[in-house]
């Protein structure tokens, strides 16, 4: 194969790959922005606020170290949603009867004699635990969606960096193409000339 043809194919392939990487980067950035905006919008509709700094609600060593940085703020980001779900709601649920596990509370409520005070109390507890567990699950889903947006951002940066490298290599390839002769071969052929042997050998 002619060296000029080979270099042309490589350089053109580099340009195509650059375009593909740029397109992938743009789509990934769109995914990142969509995830962030969607999480913020959905959380804003819930109007969840972390207790104010110095509040007794943040005094627990299981809560304060994780929520102090968000004290008094509205929960609007993935990390804030995870902190509130795991270190506020989950802590309060764990302090309830049956550890705040909905399946255990529900089983106890079903086993309690109907119409008794225990049944009424367990029914109220069941509702509270169900609401807390549901809210915690929704907040963790918001965090997961936000995390996927962050992964998309990293992938976008890698795609743009790869596109930059391929663009530089493609330009270098086209520049080198101008220095290659039209008859140059990709692999130079080596001619093996046999040395004549002396007579009688």
ABEGO torsion letter per residue (X at the ends): XBAAAAAAAAAAAAAAAAAAAAAAAAAAAAAAAAAAAAAAAAAAAAGBBBBBBGBAAAABAAAAAAAAAABGBBBABAAAAAAAAAAAAAAAAAABBGGGBAAAAAAAAAABBBGBAAAAAAAAAAAAAAAAAAAAAAAAAAAAAAAAAAAAAAAAAAAAAAAAAAAAAAAAAAAAAAABBAABBABBBBBBBBBBBBBGX
